[in-house]
């Protein structure tokens, strides 16, 4: 992953069409743990924001909730606790609306840690 992550990030910047949109969301989700651990966090913010926006526009509520959770986690690591709390709160609302208990538990735990 370390040698290819820049290529994967570059691929994420060129989604075209509906099929590529779902691939962007999946790519961001797959890279989340690596980017959280290895950084660079500024690239992670861009990727997860793009995934959340894409998921919102394609009405992929589960993908949006996951991307918001990932984005909130990166913001927390960067020390932006207010931004992280807001994003994790949005993810929590999405997971609750979807009745996704596992996502709700993860978002709730992270949200509380940030001070929500």
TAPE-V748810 format. One record per helix or strand of 2 or more residues. SS is the DSSP state (a for helix, b for strand). FROM is the first residue (numbers start at 1). TO is the last residue. If there is no record, write none. Layout:
BEGIN
ss=SS from=FROM to=TO
ss=SS from=FROM to=TO
END
This chain:
BEGIN
ss=a from=5 to=12
ss=a from=17 to=38
ss=a from=41 to=57
ss=a from=61 to=77
ss=a from=81 to=97
ss=a from=101 to=114
END
